[in-house]
């Protein structure tokens, strides 16, 4: 995806995982596989190399018998995986390895993984699967995916890392039944992918009403297309217009209610979708009967500025390649920046404050960072930035790019009422 659709925000975990899956698709590692069923014997583990394990340790079901094993299917290019690291490290440290063993499964070159481990802590063993056989046997198509295996070597769950709690893993170790949330992906195949056996259109875009009982947003994507399911009008507009934050909407009339499905196919898998942006915008504006225009308005904004301390407190990213992620998590009151620039940090702060934030730090490069402050609390954000990253946040007037969104009839009436 291009910059128009690739500027990742924290709106949903589904969106985040979609970008991970697209990256995997481009590397040729996605396939239509099935995750193992709960209660069935865990498929074999055969690693090319085992890192961060004690000397002589073995990662096979004979050696691991009696332990609960948590398999984290992962990669150094996976921004969502890296964002989960601090939480997983705390979990591993709190549980120890007496009854529960965490193993990260990665299919990259061992040198790439070792370079990453030299920069970022991972408390788990790391099993290198250069053949891809473990990924295939476990049917993993989304990263990160967590598979939990009990002490008898049977599958307990396939889930996402954020669904794992220490109390649940200890209960599994005690032989109790625990229900984990299943892996959350789009839940539907890409319509673009379904055209593989037929003549592909050069391009195709459609917008339709979602079923009335649809709750929440999901997305399915391939190298040559995507489908958005159950998206609100506001989120469709935001995504099509460079992920414009909601605080940059100028509305003179309410947006259409309900949820929508957007289907898009483009001709070549080599095209990242950049040529589709005008068509996507047209489908959204015409389908929702809206006139959407960019305009610049001078208004109060927060300005992100550098200090001498900032250069010392910023941590260069540990990622060797891949995409970045950013966003403000409302529930946790936290920003997690992975392989992100200062522009990305400013956009994340804007997510949390609901007010435009402009980057004037002059700092280049990509960084990893965590920052916590309550939603809409500018004073707390200023204090957290200065203490954690050595950056200042100051309110000043600035020209801000906005999106003017009107119903087409309202926009027409406004134009007619202007004096000639």
TORDOGU-37767 format. One record per residue (C-alpha): x, y, z; residue in one letter. Coordinates in nm, 2 decimals. Layout:
% TORDOGU-37767
(r (X, Y, Z), "a")
...
This chain:
% TORDOGU-37767
(r (0.00, 0.00, 0.00), "x")
(r (0.11, 0.35, -0.06), "x")
(r (0.13, 0.65, 0.17), "x")
(r (-0.24, 0.73, 0.11), "x")
(r (-0.34, 0.41, 0.28), "x")
(r (-0.03, 0.31, 0.47), "x")
(r (0.00, 0.57, 0.73), "x")
(r (-0.11, 0.34, 1.01), "x")
(r (-0.32, 0.46, 1.29), "x")
(r (-0.44, 0.29, 1.61), "x")
(r (-0.81, 0.27, 1.51), "x")
(r (-0.81, -0.11, 1.52), "x")
(r (-0.59, -0.42, 1.57), "x")
(r (-0.75, -0.56, 1.25), "x")
(r (-0.60, -0.28, 1.04), "x")
(r (-0.26, -0.33, 1.21), "x")
(r (-0.26, -0.70, 1.13), "x")
(r (-0.37, -0.64, 0.78), "x")
(r (-0.05, -0.45, 0.71), "x")
(r (0.15, -0.73, 0.86), "x")
(r (-0.02, -0.98, 0.63), "x")
(r (0.04, -0.77, 0.33), "x")
(r (0.41, -0.75, 0.41), "x")
(r (0.41, -1.13, 0.45), "x")
(r (0.23, -1.17, 0.12), "x")
(r (0.49, -0.97, -0.07), "x")
(r (0.76, -1.20, 0.08), "x")
(r (0.57, -1.50, -0.05), "x")
(r (0.49, -1.65, 0.30), "x")
(r (0.11, -1.65, 0.30), "x")
(r (-0.09, -1.95, 0.21), "x")
(r (-0.44, -2.08, 0.27), "x")
(r (-0.36, -2.29, 0.58), "x")
(r (-0.56, -2.39, 0.87), "x")
(r (-0.47, -2.35, 1.24), "x")
(r (-0.46, -2.67, 1.44), "x")
(r (-0.78, -2.76, 1.63), "x")
(r (-0.80, -2.74, 2.01), "x")
(r (-0.74, -3.08, 2.17), "x")
(r (-0.54, -3.22, 1.88), "x")
(r (-0.17, -3.32, 1.92), "x")
(r (0.07, -3.03, 1.85), "x")
(r (0.26, -3.07, 1.51), "x")
(r (0.63, -3.14, 1.53), "x")
(r (0.88, -2.86, 1.61), "x")
(r (1.19, -2.88, 1.40), "x")
(r (1.41, -2.57, 1.41), "x")
(r (1.72, -2.49, 1.21), "x")
(r (1.87, -2.32, 1.51), "x")
(r (1.77, -2.25, 1.87), "x")
(r (1.88, -1.91, 2.01), "x")
(r (1.87, -1.78, 2.38), "x")
(r (1.82, -2.13, 2.51), "x")
(r (2.05, -2.30, 2.77), "x")
(r (2.33, -2.51, 2.63), "x")
(r (2.21, -2.86, 2.53), "x")
(r (1.84, -2.75, 2.54), "x")
(r (1.60, -2.92, 2.29), "x")
(r (1.28, -2.78, 2.15), "x")
(r (1.09, -3.10, 2.07), "x")
(r (0.78, -3.24, 2.23), "x")
(r (0.97, -3.51, 2.41), "x")
(r (1.20, -3.27, 2.59), "x")
(r (0.92, -3.02, 2.65), "x")
(r (0.67, -3.27, 2.79), "x")
(r (0.51, -3.16, 3.11), "x")
(r (0.56, -2.79, 3.04), "x")
(r (0.30, -2.55, 2.89), "x")
(r (0.46, -2.42, 2.57), "x")
(r (0.37, -2.08, 2.43), "x")
(r (0.47, -2.05, 2.06), "x")
(r (0.49, -1.69, 1.93), "x")
(r (0.50, -1.68, 1.55), "x")
(r (0.69, -1.37, 1.48), "x")
(r (0.94, -1.17, 1.26), "x")
(r (1.18, -0.88, 1.29), "x")
(r (0.99, -0.70, 1.01), "x")
(r (0.66, -0.74, 1.19), "x")
(r (0.58, -0.40, 1.36), "x")
(r (0.28, -0.55, 1.56), "x")
(r (0.51, -0.82, 1.69), "x")
(r (0.77, -0.57, 1.81), "x")
(r (0.50, -0.36, 1.98), "x")
(r (0.40, -0.67, 2.18), "x")
(r (0.75, -0.73, 2.31), "x")
(r (0.74, -0.53, 2.63), "x")
(r (0.43, -0.70, 2.75), "x")
(r (0.55, -1.05, 2.66), "x")
(r (0.89, -0.99, 2.83), "x")
(r (0.71, -0.89, 3.15), "x")
(r (0.49, -1.20, 3.12), "x")
(r (0.79, -1.43, 3.07), "x")
(r (0.98, -1.27, 3.36), "x")
(r (0.68, -1.30, 3.60), "x")
(r (0.61, -1.67, 3.52), "x")
(r (0.97, -1.81, 3.49), "x")
(r (1.04, -2.13, 3.29), "x")
(r (0.97, -2.39, 3.56), "x")
(r (0.63, -2.49, 3.42), "x")
(r (0.59, -2.26, 3.12), "x")
(r (0.82, -2.22, 2.82), "x")
(r (0.79, -1.94, 2.57), "x")
(r (0.94, -2.00, 2.22), "x")
(r (0.94, -1.73, 1.95), "x")
(r (0.92, -1.89, 1.60), "x")
(r (1.09, -1.70, 1.32), "x")
(r (1.16, -1.80, 0.96), "x")
(r (1.42, -1.54, 0.88), "x")
(r (1.80, -1.56, 0.83), "x")
(r (1.96, -1.63, 1.17), "x")
(r (2.20, -1.34, 1.12), "x")
(r (1.90, -1.10, 1.08), "x")
(r (1.74, -1.23, 1.40), "x")
(r (2.07, -1.22, 1.60), "x")
(r (2.13, -0.85, 1.49), "x")
(r (1.78, -0.77, 1.62), "x")
(r (1.83, -0.95, 1.95), "x")
(r (2.15, -0.75, 2.00), "x")
(r (1.94, -0.44, 2.00), "x")
(r (1.61, -0.55, 2.17), "x")
(r (1.54, -0.77, 2.46), "x")
(r (1.34, -1.09, 2.40), "x")
(r (1.30, -1.30, 2.71), "x")
(r (1.19, -1.61, 2.51), "x")
(r (1.38, -1.89, 2.34), "x")
(r (1.40, -1.82, 1.96), "x")
(r (1.35, -2.11, 1.72), "x")
(r (1.47, -2.03, 1.37), "x")
(r (1.25, -2.21, 1.11), "x")
(r (1.43, -2.13, 0.78), "x")
(r (1.25, -2.40, 0.59), "x")
(r (0.91, -2.26, 0.68), "x")
(r (0.80, -2.61, 0.79), "x")
(r (0.68, -2.51, 1.14), "x")
(r (0.47, -2.22, 1.00), "x")
(r (0.32, -2.46, 0.74), "x")
(r (0.24, -2.73, 0.99), "x")
(r (0.08, -2.48, 1.23), "x")
(r (-0.12, -2.31, 0.95), "x")
(r (0.00, -1.96, 1.06), "x")
(r (-0.09, -1.68, 0.82), "x")
(r (-0.10, -1.38, 1.05), "x")
(r (0.18, -1.25, 1.26), "x")
(r (0.19, -1.23, 1.55), "x")
(r (0.00, -1.55, 1.63), "x")
(r (0.02, -1.73, 1.96), "x")
(r (-0.03, -2.11, 1.99), "x")
(r (-0.06, -2.25, 2.34), "x")
(r (0.02, -2.62, 2.40), "x")
(r (-0.04, -2.80, 2.73), "x")
(r (0.19, -3.03, 2.92), "x")
(r (0.06, -3.34, 2.73), "x")
(r (0.16, -3.18, 2.40), "x")
(r (-0.20, -3.10, 2.29), "x")
(r (-0.32, -2.77, 2.14), "x")
(r (-0.51, -2.55, 2.39), "x")
(r (-0.56, -2.24, 2.17), "x")
(r (-0.45, -2.03, 1.88), "x")
(r (-0.49, -1.67, 1.98), "x")
(r (-0.33, -1.32, 1.97), "x")
(r (-0.05, -1.22, 2.22), "x")
(r (-0.27, -0.95, 2.38), "x")
(r (-0.52, -1.22, 2.49), "x")
(r (-0.26, -1.41, 2.71), "x")
(r (-0.27, -1.35, 3.09), "x")
(r (-0.04, -1.51, 3.35), "x")
(r (-0.33, -1.65, 3.55), "x")
(r (-0.47, -1.83, 3.24), "x")
(r (-0.13, -1.99, 3.16), "x")
(r (-0.09, -2.11, 3.52), "x")
(r (-0.45, -2.25, 3.51), "x")
(r (-0.35, -2.45, 3.19), "x")
(r (-0.04, -2.57, 3.38), "x")
(r (-0.27, -2.70, 3.66), "x")
(r (-0.47, -2.90, 3.40), "x")
(r (-0.77, -2.66, 3.41), "x")
(r (-0.97, -2.57, 3.10), "x")
(r (-0.93, -2.21, 2.99), "x")
(r (-1.11, -2.04, 2.70), "x")
(r (-0.89, -1.81, 2.50), "x")
(r (-1.01, -1.56, 2.24), "x")
(r (-0.95, -1.70, 1.89), "x")
(r (-0.71, -1.54, 1.64), "x")
(r (-0.86, -1.22, 1.52), "x")
(r (-0.82, -1.17, 1.15), "x")
(r (-1.05, -1.04, 0.88), "x")
(r (-1.26, -1.36, 0.89), "x")
(r (-1.33, -1.35, 0.52), "x")
(r (-1.12, -1.42, 0.21), "x")
(r (-1.01, -1.14, -0.01), "x")
(r (-1.25, -1.09, -0.31), "x")
(r (-0.94, -0.99, -0.51), "x")
(r (-0.78, -1.33, -0.43), "x")
(r (-1.10, -1.52, -0.53), "x")
(r (-1.06, -1.39, -0.89), "x")
(r (-0.73, -1.57, -0.93), "x")
(r (-0.89, -1.84, -1.15), "x")
(r (-1.08, -1.59, -1.37), "x")
(r (-1.00, -1.30, -1.59), "x")
(r (-0.89, -1.02, -1.36), "x")
(r (-1.03, -0.67, -1.42), "x")
(r (-0.78, -0.40, -1.48), "x")
(r (-0.93, -0.22, -1.19), "x")
(r (-1.25, -0.25, -0.99), "x")
(r (-1.40, -0.04, -0.71), "x")
(r (-1.74, -0.08, -0.54), "x")
(r (-1.90, 0.06, -0.22), "x")
(r (-2.20, -0.11, -0.07), "x")
(r (-2.40, -0.11, 0.26), "x")
(r (-2.29, -0.36, 0.51), "x")
(r (-2.53, -0.60, 0.67), "x")
(r (-2.73, -0.44, 0.95), "x")
(r (-2.59, -0.67, 1.22), "x")
(r (-2.23, -0.61, 1.13), "x")
(r (-2.03, -0.49, 1.44), "x")
(r (-1.68, -0.35, 1.41), "x")
(r (-1.44, -0.32, 1.12), "x")
(r (-1.23, -0.58, 0.94), "x")
(r (-1.01, -0.60, 0.63), "x")
(r (-0.89, -0.86, 0.39), "x")
(r (-0.60, -0.79, 0.15), "x")
(r (-0.38, -0.93, -0.12), "x")
(r (-0.10, -0.79, -0.33), "x")
(r (-0.35, -0.68, -0.59), "x")
(r (-0.66, -0.57, -0.40), "x")
(r (-0.84, -0.53, -0.07), "x")
(r (-1.18, -0.54, 0.09), "x")
(r (-1.29, -0.33, 0.38), "x")
(r (-1.59, -0.47, 0.58), "x")
(r (-1.82, -0.29, 0.82), "x")
(r (-1.64, 0.05, 0.81), "x")
(r (-1.81, 0.38, 0.91), "x")
(r (-1.82, 0.67, 0.68), "x")
(r (-1.58, 0.86, 0.90), "x")
(r (-1.32, 0.59, 0.89), "x")
(r (-1.35, 0.53, 0.52), "x")
(r (-1.29, 0.90, 0.45), "x")
(r (-1.00, 0.92, 0.70), "x")
(r (-0.83, 0.62, 0.54), "x")
(r (-0.88, 0.74, 0.18), "x")
(r (-0.74, 1.08, 0.26), "x")
(r (-0.39, 0.99, 0.41), "x")
(r (-0.56, 0.88, 0.73), "x")
(r (-0.67, 1.23, 0.81), "x")
(r (-0.73, 1.26, 1.19), "x")
(r (-1.09, 1.32, 1.29), "x")
(r (-0.99, 1.65, 1.45), "x")
(r (-0.91, 1.77, 1.10), "x")
(r (-1.26, 1.73, 0.96), "x")
(r (-1.46, 2.04, 0.89), "x")
(r (-1.83, 1.93, 0.88), "x")
(r (-2.13, 2.14, 0.81), "x")
(r (-2.37, 1.84, 0.80), "x")
(r (-2.36, 1.50, 0.98), "x")
(r (-2.20, 1.21, 0.80), "x")
(r (-2.41, 0.91, 0.68), "x")
(r (-2.48, 0.66, 0.95), "x")
(r (-2.44, 0.28, 0.93), "x")
(r (-2.15, 0.07, 0.80), "x")
(r (-2.01, 0.00, 0.45), "x")
(r (-1.81, -0.25, 0.25), "x")
(r (-1.55, -0.12, 0.01), "x")
(r (-1.40, -0.36, -0.26), "x")
(r (-1.10, -0.27, -0.47), "x")
(r (-0.89, -0.46, -0.73), "x")
(r (-0.60, -0.32, -0.92), "x")
(r (-0.43, -0.47, -1.22), "x")
(r (-0.08, -0.55, -1.12), "x")
(r (0.06, -0.71, -0.80), "x")
(r (0.36, -0.49, -0.86), "x")
(r (0.14, -0.18, -0.81), "x")
(r (0.11, -0.10, -0.44), "x")
(r (-0.23, 0.07, -0.49), "x")
(r (-0.11, 0.42, -0.55), "x")
(r (-0.29, 0.46, -0.88), "x")
(r (-0.62, 0.35, -0.71), "x")
(r (-0.64, 0.64, -0.47), "x")
(r (-0.84, 0.87, -0.70), "x")
(r (-1.09, 0.59, -0.77), "x")
(r (-1.12, 0.50, -0.40), "x")
(r (-1.19, 0.86, -0.31), "x")
(r (-1.44, 0.90, -0.59), "x")
(r (-1.63, 0.58, -0.48), "x")
(r (-1.65, 0.71, -0.12), "x")
(r (-1.75, 1.06, -0.20), "x")
(r (-2.01, 0.97, -0.47), "x")
(r (-2.14, 0.66, -0.28), "x")
(r (-2.19, 0.86, 0.04), "x")
(r (-2.32, 1.17, -0.15), "x")
(r (-2.04, 1.39, -0.01), "x")
(r (-1.82, 1.66, -0.14), "x")
(r (-1.47, 1.63, 0.02), "x")
(r (-1.22, 1.90, -0.03), "x")
(r (-0.88, 1.98, 0.12), "x")
(r (-0.83, 2.33, 0.26), "x")
(r (-0.57, 2.50, 0.48), "x")
(r (-0.69, 2.68, 0.79), "x")
(r (-0.49, 2.88, 1.05), "x")
(r (-0.57, 2.75, 1.40), "x")
(r (-0.42, 2.67, 1.74), "x")
(r (-0.20, 2.36, 1.73), "x")
(r (0.05, 2.18, 1.94), "x")
(r (0.41, 2.21, 1.80), "x")
(r (0.66, 1.94, 1.87), "x")
(r (1.01, 2.09, 1.92), "x")
(r (1.35, 1.94, 1.99), "x")
(r (1.57, 2.01, 2.29), "x")
(r (1.94, 1.93, 2.36), "x")
(r (1.83, 1.64, 2.58), "x")
(r (1.61, 1.49, 2.30), "x")
(r (1.90, 1.36, 2.09), "x")
(r (2.03, 1.16, 2.39), "x")
(r (1.69, 1.02, 2.50), "x")
(r (1.56, 0.90, 2.16), "x")
(r (1.62, 0.53, 2.08), "x")
(r (1.70, 0.45, 1.72), "x")
(r (1.48, 0.16, 1.59), "x")
(r (1.59, -0.20, 1.62), "x")
(r (1.40, -0.30, 1.30), "x")
(r (1.61, -0.39, 1.01), "x")
(r (1.34, -0.35, 0.75), "x")
(r (0.96, -0.35, 0.71), "x")
(r (0.69, -0.10, 0.78), "x")
(r (0.63, 0.11, 1.09), "x")
(r (0.33, 0.14, 1.32), "x")
(r (0.22, 0.41, 1.55), "x")
(r (-0.09, 0.52, 1.73), "x")
(r (-0.24, 0.62, 2.06), "x")
(r (-0.42, 0.34, 2.25), "x")
(r (-0.71, 0.51, 2.43), "x")
(r (-0.77, 0.22, 2.67), "x")
(r (-0.41, 0.22, 2.79), "x")
(r (-0.34, 0.59, 2.75), "x")
(r (-0.02, 0.50, 2.57), "x")
(r (0.17, 0.55, 2.24), "x")
(r (0.38, 0.27, 2.10), "x")
(r (0.61, 0.39, 1.82), "x")
(r (0.80, 0.13, 1.62), "x")
(r (1.03, 0.22, 1.34), "x")
(r (0.86, 0.56, 1.33), "x")
(r (0.98, 0.91, 1.24), "x")
(r (0.91, 1.23, 1.43), "x")
(r (0.62, 1.30, 1.19), "x")
(r (0.47, 0.96, 1.30), "x")
(r (0.52, 1.06, 1.67), "x")
(r (0.35, 1.39, 1.61), "x")
(r (0.05, 1.21, 1.45), "x")
(r (0.03, 0.97, 1.74), "x")
(r (0.02, 1.25, 1.99), "x")
(r (-0.25, 1.41, 1.78), "x")
(r (-0.45, 1.09, 1.81), "x")
(r (-0.43, 1.11, 2.18), "x")
(r (-0.50, 1.48, 2.22), "x")
(r (-0.76, 1.52, 1.95), "x")
(r (-0.58, 1.85, 1.84), "x")
(r (-0.35, 1.90, 1.55), "x")
(r (0.02, 1.84, 1.62), "x")
(r (0.30, 1.98, 1.39), "x")
(r (0.65, 1.83, 1.39), "x")
(r (0.91, 2.11, 1.40), "x")
(r (1.19, 1.91, 1.57), "x")
(r (1.41, 1.89, 1.26), "x")
(r (1.51, 1.54, 1.38), "x")
(r (1.55, 1.27, 1.11), "x")
(r (1.57, 0.90, 1.14), "x")
(r (1.34, 0.62, 1.27), "x")
(r (1.29, 0.55, 1.64), "x")
(r (1.12, 0.32, 1.89), "x")
(r (0.94, 0.48, 2.18), "x")
(r (0.67, 0.44, 2.44), "x")
(r (0.49, 0.74, 2.59), "x")
(r (0.20, 0.75, 2.83), "x")
(r (-0.05, 1.03, 2.90), "x")
(r (-0.43, 1.04, 2.96), "x")
(r (-0.65, 1.12, 2.65), "x")
(r (-0.71, 1.49, 2.57), "x")
(r (-0.46, 1.60, 2.85), "x")
(r (-0.22, 1.84, 2.69), "x")
(r (-0.04, 1.92, 3.01), "x")
(r (0.03, 1.56, 3.08), "x")
(r (0.15, 1.50, 2.73), "x")
(r (0.39, 1.79, 2.76), "x")
(r (0.53, 1.66, 3.08), "x")
(r (0.56, 1.30, 2.95), "x")
(r (0.73, 1.41, 2.63), "x")
(r (0.99, 1.62, 2.81), "x")
(r (1.06, 1.35, 3.07), "x")
(r (1.06, 1.04, 2.85), "x")
(r (1.19, 1.17, 2.51), "x")
(r (1.34, 1.51, 2.59), "x")
(r (1.10, 1.69, 2.35), "x")
(r (0.88, 2.00, 2.40), "x")
(r (0.52, 2.05, 2.31), "x")
(r (0.41, 2.41, 2.27), "x")
(r (0.07, 2.56, 2.16), "x")
(r (0.10, 2.81, 1.87), "x")
(r (-0.10, 2.92, 1.57), "x")
(r (-0.01, 2.72, 1.25), "x")
(r (-0.16, 2.67, 0.90), "x")
(r (-0.33, 2.32, 0.92), "x")
(r (-0.44, 2.10, 0.64), "x")
(r (-0.81, 2.02, 0.69), "x")
(r (-1.08, 1.81, 0.51), "x")
(r (-1.40, 2.00, 0.44), "x")
(r (-1.68, 1.74, 0.43), "x")
(r (-2.03, 1.83, 0.32), "x")
(r (-2.34, 1.67, 0.18), "x")
(r (-2.34, 1.74, -0.20), "x")
(r (-2.67, 1.93, -0.18), "x")
(r (-2.55, 2.14, 0.11), "x")
(r (-2.23, 2.22, -0.08), "x")
(r (-2.43, 2.31, -0.39), "x")
(r (-2.66, 2.55, -0.20), "x")
(r (-2.36, 2.72, -0.04), "x")
(r (-2.21, 2.78, -0.38), "x")
(r (-2.54, 2.92, -0.52), "x")
(r (-2.58, 3.16, -0.23), "x")
(r (-2.24, 3.32, -0.29), "x")
(r (-2.26, 3.66, -0.47), "x")
(r (-2.15, 3.65, -0.83), "x")
